[in-house]
Amino acid sequence: MEAYALALTYAIPIFLALIGIEAFISWRMGIKINRGADMISSLGSGITNIVKDVLGLSIAIVSYGWLVNRVAIFHINNVWYVYIIAFVAKDFAGYWIHRLEHTINFMWNRHIIHHSSEEYNLSCALRQSISEVFSFVSLFLLPAALLGVPTEVIAVIAPIQLFAQFWYHTRLIHKMGILEYIIVTPSHHRVHHAINPEYLDKNFSQIFIVWDKLFGTFQPELEEVPAVYGVKRPVQTWNPFLINFKHIWLIITDAWHAASWKDKLKIWFMPTGWRPEDVKMKHPIQIVEDVFRMPKYDTFVSQRLIMFSWIQLIILLAFTMYLFMNFAAIGFPGVLIYGLFLMVSVFSITSLLDKASYAFIAELIRFVFVIGIIVSSGGDWFKLSEVFSFGPYLVGIFMFLTLMMVTYFHFRENSIVCFRCSLSLEEGMDIRLMAADMSL
């Protein structure tokens, strides 16, 4: 975990720089690929995911170390070969896990966050799950285990293979010639993120596109079918915590409402989105049928609130980097408490953007939580006083000012009657369609 935290101190600045470059280029080209609240939601989701991973808050159904010790037929001594085999094996495992997440109802819950944005840009790559409690990946690493690939090699390859999936989440790169036949490109992955009937549940590969072509799930991007992004049941929130558990909550409530005990059990393992017939009749939910008439989620917050939220997110990223750079020094259980602070912070920021009725309460809880930590540690903030003696006081002042600003925005934003918000859904869709036609 400490090594992964150290790796993130290098990876995070690179990711943020690339997101900034993409935003600048798209602005210069006059292409709108970002919305403030959506990007904040994506980056907030990224923070929650990396904190969860660094803290090791997941359970492997079968550990790779246990597997390789029992099934290895022989061991490869050549260092280059073993790393190449490990990378290909990890990518093969990733394809099947990814495919299962799209095809089995309960597994979709751990992946829905990644598809929840109705935009498509580099920040969307950071929308990763915190609801993935159990890991199945070792089961699909059997080929590597049979060849005796050491656990240490898999541990090195896994984050590299994950980080290598970042760059193709963009609309700015078109088809890439011969590379389209070898690796996953932005064109391939745009198809994967689209909810158009032609594109749905295609292109599951993570690095090598060969898996989709081999197992019949490949779909090229069509010029005549522009991709529409999001999920078929729109999440209607900026809050990554609500998105992470939205689908599983629907399964639980559907299982509760189902009259048949068979359906109560079957719903967990059926194809993604399946619901019992009696439940569909009594408890209908919104499903996107015409993707080109789908209104994008928007809470119509002021630009001042967007700017405030960006400032909060930037400072939160600084808090996150402090944790990763001082992981060993903070130690347990300190890192768990610090991780909880980061999680509550993301919840508070995104709740305010949602104009949620509990946004003020969430920030008040965060304020009390932080002050409690400072007071209980004798005026310190996770050893910050050893670096900067006045640091803990700045943290307290920052939290107080934040509470005051959240109070202001919470009551002001919720009291403003926005003309656009008063439009009917049908009128709203017509306006968006007119705007889309004009932009073409």
C-alpha positions in Angstrom: 0.0 0.0 0.0 2.8 2.4 0.8 4.5 1.7 -2.6 1.2 2.3 -4.4 0.8 5.6 -2.5 4.3 6.6 -3.6 3.5 5.8 -7.2 0.4 7.9 -7.0 2.4 11.0 -6.0 4.0 10.8 -9.4 0.9 9.7 -11.4 -1.6 12.2 -10.1 0.3 15.3 -11.3 0.7 13.7 -14.7 -3.0 12.9 -15.0 -4.0 16.4 -13.9 -1.6 18.0 -16.3 -3.0 15.9 -19.2 -6.6 16.8 -18.2 -5.6 20.5 -18.2 -3.9 20.2 -21.6 -7.0 18.4 -23.1 -9.2 21.2 -21.7 -7.0 23.9 -23.1 -6.8 22.3 -26.6 -10.6 21.7 -26.7 -11.2 25.3 -25.7 -8.8 26.5 -28.5 -10.6 24.2 -31.0 -14.0 25.5 -29.9 -15.1 22.0 -28.8 -17.1 21.7 -25.6 -16.1 18.4 -23.9 -16.1 19.6 -20.3 -18.6 20.9 -17.7 -17.4 22.2 -14.4 -19.7 20.2 -12.1 -19.1 17.0 -14.1 -15.3 17.3 -14.0 -15.4 18.0 -10.2 -17.5 14.9 -9.8 -15.1 12.8 -11.9 -12.0 14.1 -10.0 -13.8 13.6 -6.6 -14.6 10.1 -7.6 -10.9 9.6 -8.5 -9.9 10.7 -5.0 -12.3 8.3 -3.3 -11.1 5.4 -5.4 -7.4 5.9 -4.9 -7.9 6.5 -1.2 -9.8 3.3 -1.0 -7.2 1.4 -2.9 -4.3 2.8 -0.9 -6.0 1.9 2.3 -6.5 -1.7 1.0 -10.3 -1.6 1.5 -11.0 -4.7 -0.6 -11.0 -8.4 -0.2 -9.6 -10.9 -2.7 -11.8 -13.9 -3.2 -8.6 -15.9 -4.0 -5.2 -14.3 -3.6 -2.9 -14.6 -6.5 0.0 -15.7 -4.2 -2.1 -18.6 -2.9 -3.0 -19.5 -6.5 0.5 -19.5 -8.0 1.9 -21.5 -5.1 -0.5 -24.3 -5.9 -0.9 -24.5 -9.6 2.4 -23.3 -11.1 3.7 -25.9 -13.6 7.1 -24.2 -14.2 8.8 -20.9 -13.6 10.2 -18.5 -16.3 13.7 -17.2 -15.4 14.0 -14.6 -18.2 13.0 -11.2 -16.6 11.8 -9.7 -19.9 9.6 -12.7 -20.7 8.0 -12.9 -17.3 7.0 -9.2 -17.4 5.6 -9.5 -20.9 3.6 -12.6 -19.9 2.4 -10.9 -16.8 1.2 -7.8 -18.7 -0.7 -9.9 -21.3 -2.2 -12.2 -18.6 -3.3 -9.1 -16.6 -4.9 -7.7 -19.7 -6.7 -11.0 -20.5 -8.0 -11.0 -16.9 -9.1 -7.4 -17.2 -11.1 -8.1 -20.4 -13.1 -10.9 -18.7 -13.7 -9.0 -15.4 -14.8 -6.0 -17.5 -17.2 -8.1 -19.6 -18.7 -9.7 -16.5 -19.3 -6.2 -15.0 -21.4 -5.3 -18.0 -23.3 -8.6 -18.2 -24.1 -9.6 -14.6 -26.6 -7.5 -12.6 -24.8 -7.3 -9.2 -21.4 -6.8 -10.8 -22.6 -3.7 -12.8 -22.8 -1.8 -9.5 -19.0 -1.8 -9.2 -18.6 -0.4 -12.7 -21.5 2.0 -13.2 -19.5 4.9 -11.7 -17.1 4.7 -14.7 -19.9 5.1 -17.2 -22.0 7.6 -15.3 -20.7 10.8 -16.8 -22.7 12.2 -19.7 -19.5 13.7 -21.1 -16.4 11.9 -22.4 -13.0 13.3 -21.5 -9.8 12.4 -19.6 -11.3 13.2 -16.3 -13.9 10.5 -16.8 -11.1 7.9 -16.6 -10.8 8.8 -13.0 -14.4 7.7 -12.2 -13.6 4.5 -10.5 -15.4 2.3 -8.0 -15.4 2.3 -4.2 -18.1 -0.3 -4.1 -15.8 -3.1 -5.3 -15.4 -4.8 -2.0 -14.5 -8.3 -3.4 -11.9 -8.8 -6.1 -12.2 -11.6 -8.6 -9.2 -10.7 -10.7 -6.9 -13.5 -9.4 -9.4 -16.2 -10.7 -8.7 -14.9 -14.3 -4.9 -14.7 -13.7 -4.8 -18.5 -13.9 -2.6 -18.5 -17.1 0.0 -16.4 -15.3 -0.2 -18.6 -12.2 0.3 -21.8 -14.4 3.5 -20.2 -15.8 4.7 -19.3 -12.4 4.7 -15.6 -12.7 5.7 -14.3 -9.3 3.3 -12.2 -7.1 5.8 -9.4 -7.0 5.7 -9.1 -10.8 1.9 -8.9 -10.9 2.1 -6.3 -8.2 4.3 -4.1 -10.4 2.3 -4.8 -13.6 -1.2 -4.1 -12.2 -0.9 -0.3 -11.6 1.0 0.1 -14.9 -1.8 -1.7 -16.8 -4.4 0.4 -14.9 -2.6 3.8 -15.6 -2.2 2.9 -19.3 -6.0 3.0 -19.7 -6.1 6.7 -18.9 -5.1 8.3 -22.2 -7.8 7.0 -24.5 -10.7 8.7 -22.7 -10.8 11.6 -25.1 -12.7 12.9 -28.0 -9.8 14.9 -29.4 -8.0 11.9 -31.0 -9.6 10.3 -34.0 -8.8 6.9 -35.6 -5.1 6.0 -35.4 -4.4 3.9 -38.5 -2.6 0.6 -37.9 -2.8 1.0 -34.1 -6.6 0.4 -34.4 -5.8 -3.2 -35.1 -3.5 -3.7 -32.1 -4.4 -1.6 -29.1 -7.4 0.0 -27.6 -7.7 3.5 -29.0 -9.9 6.5 -28.2 -12.2 5.5 -31.0 -12.6 2.0 -29.6 -13.3 3.2 -26.1 -15.7 6.0 -27.2 -17.8 3.1 -28.6 -17.6 1.3 -25.2 -18.8 4.3 -23.3 -21.7 5.0 -25.6 -25.3 4.0 -25.0 -26.4 3.9 -28.6 -28.0 0.6 -29.5 -25.2 0.0 -32.0 -22.5 0.4 -29.4 -23.9 -0.9 -26.2 -21.8 -3.5 -24.4 -19.0 -3.6 -26.9 -15.2 -3.2 -26.8 -14.3 -4.5 -23.3 -10.6 -4.7 -23.9 -8.3 -2.6 -21.8 -5.0 -2.5 -23.6 -5.0 -5.0 -26.5 -8.1 -4.8 -28.7 -7.5 -8.4 -29.9 -9.6 -9.8 -27.0 -12.8 -8.2 -28.4 -12.0 -9.4 -31.9 -11.2 -12.9 -30.6 -14.4 -13.2 -28.4 -16.9 -11.5 -30.7 -17.4 -8.2 -28.8 -15.7 -5.8 -31.2 -17.5 -2.8 -32.7 -15.8 0.0 -34.7 -16.9 3.6 -34.3 -19.3 4.6 -37.1 -19.1 8.1 -38.6 -22.8 8.2 -39.2 -23.6 7.3 -35.5 -22.2 9.9 -33.1 -21.7 8.4 -29.6 -24.0 9.5 -26.8 -22.5 9.0 -23.3 -23.9 8.0 -19.9 -25.9 5.1 -18.7 -29.4 3.9 -19.7 -30.7 4.7 -16.3 -29.3 8.2 -15.7 -27.7 8.6 -12.3 -29.0 12.2 -11.9 -26.3 13.3 -9.3 -22.8 14.6 -9.1 -22.2 12.7 -5.9 -19.9 9.7 -6.5 -21.0 7.9 -3.3 -24.6 7.9 -4.5 -23.6 6.8 -8.0 -21.5 3.9 -6.5 -24.4 2.4 -4.7 -27.4 3.5 -6.8 -27.6 0.3 -8.8 -27.2 -2.1 -5.9 -29.9 -0.2 -4.0 -32.2 -0.7 -7.0 -31.5 -4.5 -7.0 -32.2 -4.6 -3.2 -35.5 -2.8 -3.5 -36.5 -4.8 -6.5 -35.7 -8.0 -4.7 -37.8 -6.8 -1.8 -40.7 -5.9 -4.0 -40.6 -9.1 -6.1 -43.5 -11.5 -5.3 -41.6 -14.6 -6.4 -38.7 -16.0 -4.2 -37.2 -17.2 -7.4 -37.0 -13.7 -8.7 -35.7 -12.4 -5.4 -32.6 -14.6 -5.9 -32.4 -14.5 -9.7 -32.2 -10.7 -10.0 -28.6 -10.7 -8.7 -27.3 -12.9 -11.5 -29.4 -12.0 -14.5 -28.1 -9.7 -17.3 -27.5 -6.1 -16.3 -30.8 -4.2 -15.9 -33.1 -7.2 -15.7 -36.1 -6.7 -13.4 -39.0 -9.0 -12.5 -42.1 -8.3 -14.6 -44.3 -7.6 -11.6 -41.8 -5.1 -10.2 -41.5 -3.3 -13.6 -45.2 -2.9 -13.7 -45.6 -1.6 -10.1 -42.4 0.4 -9.8 -41.4 1.8 -13.2 -38.1 3.6 -13.6 -36.7 6.1 -16.2 -34.8 4.3 -19.0 -33.4 6.2 -22.0 -35.0 5.0 -25.2 -34.1 7.7 -27.6 -30.4 8.5 -26.9 -30.5 11.7 -29.1 -33.3 13.2 -27.0 -31.7 12.5 -23.6 -31.3 15.7 -21.5 -28.0 15.9 -19.7 -28.2 16.2 -15.9 -27.6 19.7 -14.7 -28.4 21.5 -11.4 -27.9 25.0 -12.8 -25.6 26.2 -10.1 -23.9 29.7 -10.3 -20.4 30.2 -11.6 -19.4 31.4 -8.2 -20.3 28.1 -6.7 -18.4 26.3 -9.5 -15.3 28.4 -8.7 -15.7 27.7 -5.0 -16.0 24.0 -5.6 -12.9 24.0 -7.8 -10.9 25.7 -5.1 -12.2 23.2 -2.6 -11.2 20.3 -4.9 -7.7 21.7 -5.5 -7.1 22.0 -1.8 -8.5 18.5 -1.2 -6.0 17.2 -3.8 -3.3 18.9 -1.7 -4.6 17.1 1.4 -4.6 13.8 -0.6 -1.0 14.3 -1.7 0.0 15.0 1.9 -1.5 11.6 2.9 0.3 9.7 0.2 3.7 11.4 0.8 3.4 10.8 4.6 1.7 7.4 4.6 4.3 5.6 6.7 4.7 8.5 9.1 1.0 8.8 9.8 0.6 5.0 10.2 -2.5 3.1 11.3 -5.1 3.9 12.4 -4.3 7.4 11.4 -4.4 6.8 7.7 -7.9 5.3 8.0 -9.1 8.4 9.9 -7.4 10.6 7.3 -9.1 8.6 4.5 -12.5 9.1 6.1 -11.9 12.8 6.1 -11.2 12.8 2.4 -14.3 10.7 1.7 -16.5 13.0 3.7 -15.0 16.0 1.9 -15.8 14.6 -1.5 -19.4 13.9 -0.3 -19.8 17.4 1.0 -18.4 19.2 -2.2 -20.6 17.1 -4.6 -23.7 17.4 -2.4 -23.5 21.1 -2.6 -23.3 21.0 -6.4 -26.3 18.7 -6.3 -28.2 21.3 -4.3 -29.0 18.5 -1.9 -31.0 19.4 1.2 -28.3 17.7 3.4 -25.3 19.5 1.9 -25.0 21.9 4.8 -25.3 19.0 7.3 -22.6 17.1 5.5 -20.2 20.1 5.7 -21.1 20.7 9.4 -20.2 17.1 10.1 -16.9 17.5 8.2 -16.1 20.7 10.2 -16.8 19.0 13.6 -14.8 15.9 12.5 -11.7 18.0 11.6 -11.8 20.1 14.7 -12.2 17.0 16.8 -9.1 15.5 15.2 -7.1 18.7 15.9 -8.2 18.9 19.5 -7.8 15.2 20.3 -4.2 15.3 18.9 -3.2 18.2 21.0 -3.4 20.8 18.3 -1.8 18.8 15.5 -3.1 17.6 12.1 -1.5 14.2 11.3 2.1 15.4 12.2 1.7 18.6 10.1 3.1 20.7 12.9 6.5 18.8 12.4 6.7 20.3 8.9 5.0 23.6 9.5 4.2 24.7 13.1 1.3 26.9 12.2 -0.1 24.3 9.7 -2.8 22.8 12.0 -4.2 26.2 12.7 -4.4 27.0 9.0 -6.4 23.7 8.6 -8.8 24.8 11.3 -9.2 28.3 9.8 -9.7 26.9 6.3 -12.5 24.5 7.6 -14.2 27.4 9.4 -14.2 29.6 6.4 -15.4 26.7 4.2 -18.3 26.1 6.6 -19.3 29.8 6.3 -19.1 29.7 2.5 -21.1 26.4 2.3 -23.8 27.9 4.5 -24.0 30.9 2.2 -24.1 28.9 -1.0 -26.4 26.3 0.3 -29.2 28.7 1.3 -28.6 31.1 -1.5 -28.4 28.6 -4.4 -31.5 26.7 -3.2 -33.5 29.9 -2.9 -32.9 31.1 -6.5 -35.6 30.2 -8.8 -33.9 29.3 -12.1 -36.0 29.8 -15.2 -34.4 26.9 -16.9 -35.2 24.6 -13.9 -38.8 25.5 -14.3 -39.0 24.2 -17.8 -40.8 21.0 -18.4 -38.7 18.0 -19.3 -40.1 18.0 -22.8 -39.4 21.7 -23.3 -35.9 21.2 -21.9 -35.2 18.5 -24.4 -36.5 20.6 -27.3 -34.2 23.4 -26.4 -31.2 21.1 -26.1 -32.0 19.6 -29.5 -32.3 23.1 -31.1 -28.9 23.9 -29.6 -27.4 20.7 -30.8 -28.8 21.4 -34.3 -27.3 24.9 -34.3 -23.9 23.6 -33.2 -23.9 21.3 -36.2 
